[in-house]
């Protein structure tokens, strides 16, 4: 059974930074395309960033390009979301997702709250 546990959320002032972490247990990180999504109050969940199973390719939501990165540490089975230059519009619950590279059901974490104050 694959489990994803996010951490690192919190309250930060506009212009600040946070680093979220998602620890994957049950399978090697290299088995999954990993991603982060977010859901703001009253809005639908939206894609933020992803990294493929080999770590060779990343993708970002247009509005976060240049501010967010999605590094990973395979040895620690952890994928991160480094968020810089945060603004209040980035306030949301951030979710980690593991999508099996070989196909099948994706797995989601429980989410971590990020709140950016103005």
N, C-alpha and C positions, 0 to 999 in steps of 0.2 A: 504494500500500500504506500503510495507516494504522499508525502505531506510537505506543505510549503508553509513556512512561518516567516512573516514579515516583521521587521522592527525598524526603529530609527525615526519614526514620525514624531511630531511635536509641534510646538508653537515657535514661530520665527518671525522676525520683523522683515518687512519688505526690503529687498536687496540682499538678504541673507542667504545662507546655504544650508542644505540638509543632505545627508546621505542615508538612503534607505537600504536595507539589506533583506534578502530573501534566502533562507536556508532550505535546501531541498534534501529530503531524506527519503530513502527507499530505493533510489536508483541514481546512477551517475549523472551528473549534470550534462555530460556530453550526449546524453540520450534525448535531450529536449531542446527545442527552440524556446527560449525564455523571453518573457515580456512583462511590461508594466502597463497597467491601465489605471484610470482614475474615474471617480464618480463624485461630482459636486452635488450639493443639495438641490433637489428638484430637477436634476439633469440626468441624461443617460450616461452609462459608462462609456468611456472613450479611450482609444489607444493612445499610449504615450511613447513607448520605446520598445524595441526588441533586439535580440541578438540570436543569431542562428546557432544550431547545435555545435558547430565547429568553432564558433567564435570568429569566423572570418567575415561576417557581414552584420551590420547594425542598421536599424531604421528608426526614424524619429518623427514624431508629430511635428508638423511645420512650425508651430508656435513655440516649440521648445528647442529647436535646433540651435546649436551654439551655446546653449545654457545647460542642457542635461546631457549626461553620458551614461552608458549602461555597461560598465565593466563587469567581469566575472572572475571568480577564483575557483577553478575546477577542483583543486585539492581540498578546498573548504566547502565545496558544494554550495557555493553562495554566488548569487548575482546581486549586483548593487544598482541603485539609481542615484547618481550624483546630481543634485539639483542646485544650480547657482542662479544668482540674480532673481530670486523668487519675488513674486508679486501676489497681491491678494486673490487674483483670478486663478492662481494655482491651488487654492484651498480646495481640498477634496480628500476622500478616502482613496488611498493608493493600493492597488491590488497587484500581486505577483501571479503570473500564469506560467505553467509548464505545459508545452504542447509537444507530445511525443513526435520525434522526427520520423519515426517509422509509421506514424498514423495512429489513430485511436483517440480516446477521450482526453481532453485537456484537463488539467488540474489547477485549482485556484487556491490562493491563500485567504486568510480571514480579513485581510486589509489592515492598513495602518493610517491613522488620521494625520493629515498635514494641514496646519492652519497658519496662514500668512497674514500678519496684521499690518495695517497701513501706518 
